[in-house]
Amino acid sequence: MLKNFQLILRELSIIYDNIPELEISGVYNEETEAAVKEFQKLSGLSPTGKVNLQTWNRLVRDFSNYAR
């Protein structure tokens, strides 16, 4: 599941310059946390680095829009 999450973040890094491109490791490491924080900032969410329901929903919505 985490690899899928990292893959979505990496895909979104193509359209959001501030999100760093991630290595798909399957580990929630500092690199993943930093990418989540950047995504949260860009989305107007509190940049905690933790993936709560609000962050997950925004991530899925943005990815769905991007994938169309």
PyMOL commands that set and color helices and strands:
alter all, ss='L'
color gray80, all
select helices_A, chain A and resi 2-12+30-42+53-67
alter helices_A, ss='H'
color red, helices_A
deselect
rebuild
show_as cartoon
